[in-house]
């Protein structure tokens, strides 16, 4: 064996930024003089030193070295337990080296910073800020957010209302500040307040802020309104005194030349007509009669609406015979324009239906083709005074008898609409 070693103490608490000390005792268990090199292994090795770093011992002798740990006060060094080892290496017998183990307990510390951005903000209805919280400690931060106003004139809202931050990180929360009362006019009002960061296990941190509350109506608005009124008055005066007369004068000048030309042409035409009339008078010995001009009558509307039904009558017809109703007669001194015709065959009779204007046929339809059928005229048929609009029906033989029963009447009809107006 090369060496035997013992560490005292094996567990050491330490505050970041301070020092923890332990001793390593080494005994030469070999038979020759030996030199032993000392060093720390593990995460705490970056903060550790051994004094002296080596021991030279005779066989059976012992030596003591001091192990020091100085973790920095930094958020890079997390709070917690860190195992380590002190390795003793024999120069004469490397395989006889030994390692003593221990634990370094790094204590937590808080280092919290807060900033309100901007420190002063202005607004009519609200002001907006951002609260920045910087965790410069060595453990996770959990904090609630609040704000206080000594005069109780403001209302606060954080988004989010609580924050969590790992070591060496910064987090943010938006703060909206609203005044409890608003005012229309006047000078801005200054409101002071404090934003408070409340960690769960350490004292709170406060940040001062200022809100400048402005009036709802800006100070420049009355002046701008007066300026607009003044501009409107100046524009009205300029229009009445300069622009309107200039426009009228320009318009008169623009139409004066065409009017003069037209007047000259009319005068020349009148002179020419007079010369012609004088020449005719000399040749014929009698004056030329003055022509009279008559204006055409004004075009009136389509007339008064009219509608009527033309039934064929409830009678039975022999095969091949026909029946006509007296129809509709156009009143005296009137004309009828037929706009729409609706043919109706509710019983599904067989035969032929004719719509006639006196002896002239307007429509011919087979009754078997429809139960109802309508026509709309773009250029309507026109009936003069005394003419008749007649429905004529020629029933087929199938309508005369049904199983020895009396024949049923052939009963189509016509409904028409149109306009009546004076002839």
C-alpha positions as CSV (number, residue, x, y, z in Angstrom):
1,X,0.0,0.0,0.0
2,X,1.2,3.6,-0.8
3,X,-1.0,5.8,1.4
4,X,-3.9,6.1,3.8
5,X,-6.0,9.3,4.2
6,X,-8.9,10.7,6.1
7,X,-10.9,13.9,5.6
8,X,-12.4,16.0,8.4
9,X,-15.0,17.3,8.2
10,X,-16.6,15.5,5.2
11,X,-19.7,17.8,5.0
12,X,-19.1,21.5,4.8
13,X,-21.8,24.3,4.5
14,X,-20.6,27.4,2.8
15,X,-22.2,30.8,1.9
16,X,-21.5,31.9,-1.7
17,X,-18.7,34.5,-1.5
18,X,-17.2,33.0,1.7
19,X,-14.9,30.1,2.5
20,X,-15.2,26.6,3.9
21,X,-12.2,24.6,5.2
22,X,-11.5,20.9,5.7
23,X,-8.3,19.0,6.5
24,X,-6.9,15.9,4.8
25,X,-4.6,13.7,6.9
26,X,-2.2,11.4,4.9
27,X,0.0,8.5,6.2
28,X,2.8,6.8,4.3
29,X,2.1,3.1,4.5
30,X,4.9,2.2,2.2
31,X,8.5,1.1,3.1
32,X,10.3,3.9,1.3
33,X,10.2,7.7,1.4
34,X,7.3,8.8,-0.8
35,X,5.9,12.0,-2.2
36,X,2.1,12.4,-2.3
37,X,0.3,14.8,-4.7
38,X,-3.1,16.2,-3.4
39,X,-6.0,17.5,-5.6
40,X,-9.8,18.0,-5.5
41,X,-12.1,16.3,-8.1
42,X,-15.8,16.9,-8.8
43,X,-17.8,20.1,-9.5
44,X,-16.4,22.0,-6.5
45,X,-12.9,21.6,-7.9
46,X,-13.2,24.9,-9.7
47,X,-13.6,26.7,-6.3
48,X,-11.1,24.6,-4.3
49,X,-7.4,24.7,-3.4
50,X,-5.1,22.4,-1.4
51,X,-2.3,23.8,0.8
52,X,0.3,22.4,0.5
53,X,-0.4,20.6,-2.8
54,X,2.0,17.8,-2.0
55,X,3.5,16.0,1.1
56,X,6.8,14.1,1.3
57,X,6.7,11.5,4.1
58,X,9.0,8.9,5.5
59,X,7.6,5.4,5.9
60,X,5.0,5.4,8.7
61,X,4.9,9.2,9.0
62,X,1.8,11.4,8.6
63,X,1.1,14.8,7.1
64,X,-1.8,17.3,7.0
65,X,-3.0,19.5,4.2
66,X,-5.7,22.2,4.2
67,X,-8.5,22.1,1.6
68,X,-10.3,25.4,1.0
69,X,-13.6,26.0,-0.9
70,X,-14.5,29.5,-2.1
71,X,-17.6,29.4,-4.3
72,X,-18.3,32.9,-5.8
73,X,-21.5,34.9,-5.0
74,X,-22.9,34.4,-8.5
75,X,-26.1,33.2,-10.0
76,X,-24.0,30.7,-12.0
77,X,-23.4,28.8,-8.7
78,X,-26.7,27.1,-7.9
79,X,-27.7,26.4,-4.3
80,X,-27.5,22.8,-3.2
81,X,-25.3,19.8,-2.4
82,X,-22.1,19.2,-4.4
83,X,-20.2,15.9,-3.8
84,X,-16.4,16.1,-4.2
85,X,-13.3,14.0,-3.6
86,X,-9.7,14.7,-2.4
87,X,-7.4,12.5,-4.3
88,X,-4.0,11.4,-2.8
89,X,-1.6,10.1,-5.5
90,X,1.6,8.2,-4.5
91,X,4.6,9.0,-6.6
92,X,6.3,5.7,-5.8
93,X,3.2,3.5,-5.9
94,X,0.6,5.1,-8.1
95,X,-1.7,2.1,-7.8
96,X,-1.7,2.7,-4.0
97,X,-3.4,6.1,-4.5
98,X,-6.6,6.8,-2.4
99,X,-9.6,9.3,-2.7
100,X,-11.5,10.7,0.3
101,X,-15.1,11.9,-0.5
102,X,-17.0,14.8,1.0
103,X,-20.0,17.1,0.3
104,X,-20.1,20.8,-0.1
105,X,-23.4,22.4,0.9
106,X,-23.8,25.7,-1.0
107,X,-26.3,28.0,0.7
108,X,-28.9,30.0,-1.3
109,X,-28.9,33.7,-1.6
110,X,-31.3,36.3,-3.1
111,X,-30.2,39.1,-5.4
112,X,-33.3,40.6,-7.0
113,X,-33.5,43.6,-9.3
114,X,-36.6,45.4,-10.7
115,X,-37.1,48.2,-13.2
116,X,-40.2,50.0,-14.5
117,X,-40.0,50.9,-18.2
118,X,-40.7,53.8,-18.6
119,X,-40.5,55.3,-15.2
120,X,-42.9,58.1,-16.3
121,X,-45.7,57.7,-18.8
122,X,-48.6,59.9,-19.8
123,X,-52.2,59.2,-21.1
124,X,-55.8,60.4,-21.1
125,X,-57.5,57.2,-20.2
126,X,-54.6,54.9,-19.1
127,X,-50.8,54.6,-19.2
128,X,-48.8,51.5,-20.0
129,X,-45.5,50.3,-18.5
130,X,-43.4,47.1,-18.4
131,X,-42.0,45.8,-15.2
132,X,-38.7,43.9,-15.6
133,X,-37.6,41.6,-12.8
134,X,-34.0,40.3,-12.9
135,X,-33.1,37.2,-10.8
136,X,-29.4,37.5,-10.0
137,X,-29.6,35.0,-7.1
138,X,-28.7,31.3,-7.2
139,X,-32.2,29.8,-6.8
140,X,-35.5,30.0,-8.7
141,X,-37.6,33.1,-7.9
142,X,-41.4,33.0,-7.5
143,X,-43.0,36.4,-6.8
144,X,-46.4,38.0,-6.8
145,X,-46.9,41.5,-8.3
146,X,-48.8,44.5,-6.8
147,X,-48.9,48.2,-7.0
148,X,-49.9,50.9,-4.4
149,X,-51.1,54.5,-4.8
150,X,-50.8,56.6,-1.6
151,X,-53.8,58.8,-2.7
152,X,-56.0,55.9,-4.1
153,X,-56.4,57.7,-7.4
154,X,-55.2,54.9,-9.6
155,X,-56.2,51.4,-10.6
156,X,-53.6,48.8,-11.6
157,X,-53.6,45.6,-13.7
158,X,-50.6,43.3,-14.2
159,X,-50.3,40.8,-17.0
160,X,-49.3,38.3,-15.8
161,X,-49.9,39.0,-12.1
162,X,-47.1,36.6,-10.9
163,X,-43.7,35.8,-12.2
164,X,-41.3,32.8,-12.0
165,X,-37.6,33.3,-13.0
166,X,-34.6,30.9,-13.0
167,X,-31.2,32.2,-11.8
168,X,-29.5,34.6,-14.1
169,X,-32.7,35.4,-16.1
170,X,-35.0,38.3,-16.5
171,X,-38.8,38.2,-16.8
172,X,-41.4,40.9,-17.7
173,X,-45.0,41.8,-16.9
174,X,-47.1,44.5,-18.5
175,X,-48.6,47.1,-16.2
176,X,-51.7,49.2,-17.1
177,X,-52.5,52.2,-14.9
178,X,-55.9,53.8,-15.1
179,X,-57.0,56.9,-13.2
180,X,-60.1,56.5,-11.1
181,X,-61.5,59.9,-12.4
182,X,-61.1,61.7,-15.7
183,X,-61.4,65.4,-16.6
184,X,-62.1,67.2,-19.8
185,X,-59.9,70.3,-19.6
186,X,-57.1,71.7,-17.6
187,X,-53.4,71.1,-16.9
188,X,-52.1,67.4,-16.6
189,X,-52.2,65.8,-13.2
190,X,-49.2,64.0,-11.7
191,X,-49.9,60.6,-9.9
192,X,-47.1,58.8,-8.1
193,X,-47.2,55.0,-7.3
194,X,-45.0,52.1,-6.5
195,X,-44.8,48.7,-8.2
196,X,-44.1,45.9,-5.7
197,X,-42.4,42.6,-6.4
198,X,-43.2,40.1,-3.5
199,X,-41.0,37.0,-3.4
200,X,-42.4,34.1,-1.5
201,X,-39.5,33.9,1.0
202,X,-37.7,37.2,1.1
203,X,-38.6,40.9,1.6
204,X,-40.4,42.7,-1.3
205,X,-38.7,45.0,-3.8
206,X,-40.4,48.3,-4.7
207,X,-40.0,50.5,-7.8
208,X,-41.3,54.1,-8.1
209,X,-43.4,55.2,-11.1
210,X,-45.2,58.3,-12.2
211,X,-48.4,58.7,-14.4
212,X,-49.1,62.1,-16.0
213,X,-52.9,62.2,-16.6
214,X,-53.8,64.4,-19.5
215,X,-57.3,66.0,-20.1
216,X,-59.7,64.3,-22.5
217,X,-59.7,67.4,-24.6
218,X,-56.2,68.4,-25.6
219,X,-55.1,72.0,-24.9
220,X,-54.6,72.7,-28.6
221,X,-58.2,71.8,-29.6
222,X,-59.9,75.2,-28.7
223,X,-57.2,77.1,-30.6
224,X,-57.5,74.8,-33.6
225,X,-61.3,75.3,-33.6
226,X,-60.9,79.1,-33.5
227,X,-58.3,78.8,-36.3
228,X,-60.8,76.8,-38.4
229,X,-63.6,79.3,-37.8
230,X,-61.3,82.1,-38.8
231,X,-60.2,80.3,-42.0
232,X,-63.9,79.6,-42.8
233,X,-64.7,83.3,-42.4
234,X,-61.7,84.4,-44.5
235,X,-62.7,81.9,-47.2
236,X,-66.3,83.2,-47.2
237,X,-65.1,86.8,-47.6
238,X,-62.8,85.8,-50.4
239,X,-65.6,84.0,-52.2
240,X,-68.0,86.9,-51.9
241,X,-65.6,89.6,-52.8
242,X,-63.2,88.0,-55.3
243,X,-63.9,84.5,-56.5
244,X,-67.7,84.7,-57.1
245,X,-67.5,87.9,-59.2
246,X,-64.5,86.6,-61.1
247,X,-66.4,83.4,-61.9
248,X,-69.5,85.3,-63.0
249,X,-67.4,87.6,-65.2
250,X,-65.5,84.7,-66.8
251,X,-68.8,82.9,-67.5
252,X,-70.3,86.0,-69.1
253,X,-67.2,86.4,-71.2
254,X,-67.2,82.8,-72.2
255,X,-70.8,82.8,-73.5
256,X,-70.8,86.4,-74.9
257,X,-69.0,85.5,-78.2
258,X,-71.2,82.4,-79.0
259,X,-74.4,84.4,-78.2
260,X,-73.3,87.2,-80.4
261,X,-72.5,84.8,-83.3
262,X,-75.9,83.1,-82.9
263,X,-77.7,86.4,-82.8
264,X,-76.0,87.5,-86.0
265,X,-76.9,84.2,-87.7
266,X,-80.6,84.6,-86.6
267,X,-80.7,88.2,-87.9
268,X,-79.1,87.1,-91.2
269,X,-81.7,84.3,-91.5
270,X,-84.6,86.7,-90.8
271,X,-83.2,89.2,-93.4
272,X,-83.0,86.4,-96.0
273,X,-86.5,85.2,-95.3
274,X,-87.7,88.9,-95.6
275,X,-86.0,89.2,-99.0
276,X,-87.6,86.0,-100.2
277,X,-91.0,87.1,-99.1
278,X,-90.6,90.5,-100.7
279,X,-89.5,88.8,-104.0
280,X,-92.5,86.5,-104.0
281,X,-94.8,89.4,-103.3
282,X,-93.4,91.4,-106.3
283,X,-93.8,88.4,-108.6
284,X,-97.3,87.3,-107.5
285,X,-98.7,90.5,-106.4
286,X,-99.9,89.0,-103.2
287,X,-98.0,88.4,-99.9
288,X,-96.7,85.0,-99.0
289,X,-98.8,83.5,-96.2
290,X,-97.0,83.0,-92.9
291,X,-96.7,79.3,-92.1
292,X,-98.3,78.2,-88.9
293,X,-96.7,75.6,-86.6
294,X,-98.7,73.2,-84.6
295,X,-97.3,71.2,-81.8
296,X,-98.1,67.5,-81.6
297,X,-100.2,66.4,-78.7
298,X,-98.3,65.2,-75.7
299,X,-97.8,61.5,-75.5
300,X,-99.9,60.1,-72.6
301,X,-99.5,57.0,-70.6
302,X,-100.9,53.5,-71.4
303,X,-104.3,54.4,-70.0
304,X,-106.5,53.1,-67.2
305,X,-106.1,49.4,-66.3
306,X,-109.0,47.1,-67.1
307,X,-109.5,43.3,-66.7
308,X,-112.3,40.9,-67.4
309,X,-113.1,37.2,-67.8
310,X,-114.6,35.7,-71.0
311,X,-116.4,32.4,-70.2
312,X,-117.5,30.0,-73.0
313,X,-120.8,29.3,-71.2
314,X,-122.1,26.2,-69.4
315,X,-123.7,24.4,-72.4
316,X,-123.2,21.2,-74.2
317,X,-122.2,21.4,-77.8
318,X,-122.8,18.8,-80.6
319,X,-119.7,17.4,-82.2
320,X,-118.2,19.8,-84.7
321,X,-120.3,22.7,-83.4
322,X,-118.9,25.7,-81.6
323,X,-120.1,28.3,-79.1
324,X,-119.0,31.9,-78.6
325,X,-119.7,34.3,-75.8
326,X,-120.7,37.8,-76.6
327,X,-117.2,38.7,-75.1
328,X,-116.0,42.2,-74.1
329,X,-117.0,45.3,-76.1
330,X,-114.7,48.3,-76.2
331,X,-116.6,51.4,-75.0
332,X,-117.3,54.3,-77.3
333,X,-114.5,56.8,-77.9
334,X,-112.0,54.4,-76.3
335,X,-109.3,52.1,-77.4
336,X,-108.2,48.8,-75.6
337,X,-104.6,47.6,-75.5
338,X,-104.6,43.9,-74.4
339,X,-101.5,43.3,-72.3
340,X,-102.0,39.7,-70.9
341,X,-104.2,36.8,-71.7
342,X,-104.7,33.7,-69.5
343,X,-106.4,30.6,-71.0
344,X,-108.1,28.3,-68.4
345,X,-109.2,24.7,-69.0
346,X,-109.9,23.4,-65.5
347,X,-111.9,20.3,-66.6
348,X,-109.3,19.2,-69.1
349,X,-111.8,19.4,-72.0
350,X,-110.9,18.4,-75.5
351,X,-111.3,20.6,-78.5
352,X,-110.1,23.9,-79.8
353,X,-110.2,27.4,-78.2
354,X,-110.0,30.6,-80.2
355,X,-109.5,34.2,-79.0
356,X,-110.8,36.6,-81.6
357,X,-110.9,40.3,-82.3
358,X,-114.4,40.5,-84.0
359,X,-113.8,38.2,-87.0
360,X,-110.0,38.2,-86.7
361,X,-108.4,35.4,-84.7
362,X,-105.7,36.4,-82.2
363,X,-104.9,33.0,-80.6
364,X,-105.7,29.3,-81.4
365,X,-104.9,26.6,-78.9
366,X,-105.7,22.9,-78.5
367,X,-107.5,22.3,-75.2
368,X,-105.7,19.0,-74.7
369,X,-102.4,20.9,-74.4
370,X,-103.1,22.8,-71.2
371,X,-105.0,23.4,-68.0
372,X,-103.9,27.0,-67.9
373,X,-101.8,29.0,-70.3
374,X,-100.7,32.7,-70.2
375,X,-99.5,35.1,-72.9
376,X,-97.8,38.5,-72.3
377,X,-97.6,40.9,-75.2
378,X,-94.7,43.2,-75.8
379,X,-96.7,44.9,-78.6
380,X,-100.3,44.5,-77.4
381,X,-103.2,44.0,-79.8
382,X,-105.3,47.2,-79.9
383,X,-109.1,47.2,-80.2
384,X,-111.0,50.3,-81.2
385,X,-114.4,51.5,-80.0
386,X,-117.2,49.0,-80.6
387,X,-114.9,46.1,-81.3
388,X,-115.3,42.8,-79.4
389,X,-112.8,40.5,-77.7
390,X,-114.5,37.1,-78.1
391,X,-113.8,33.5,-76.8
392,X,-114.9,30.8,-79.2
393,X,-114.7,27.1,-78.3
394,X,-115.1,24.0,-80.5
395,X,-115.7,21.0,-78.3
396,X,-114.5,17.5,-79.4
397,X,-116.9,14.5,-79.6
398,X,-115.3,13.0,-76.5
399,X,-117.0,15.6,-74.4
400,X,-120.5,14.7,-75.5
401,X,-121.3,11.4,-73.7
402,X,-119.6,9.5,-70.9
403,X,-120.9,5.9,-70.3
404,X,-124.5,6.7,-71.4
405,X,-124.6,9.7,-69.0
406,X,-125.7,13.2,-70.1
407,X,-122.9,15.1,-71.8
408,X,-120.9,17.4,-69.6
409,X,-120.5,21.0,-70.5
410,X,-117.3,22.2,-72.3
411,X,-116.3,25.0,-70.0
412,X,-112.9,26.8,-70.8
413,X,-112.6,30.5,-70.2
414,X,-110.2,33.5,-70.8
415,X,-109.0,36.1,-68.3
416,X,-107.4,39.2,-69.9
417,X,-105.9,42.5,-68.6
418,X,-105.2,45.7,-70.5
419,X,-105.5,49.5,-70.6
420,X,-108.3,51.7,-71.8
421,X,-107.6,55.3,-73.0
422,X,-109.5,57.9,-75.0
423,X,-109.4,57.3,-78.8
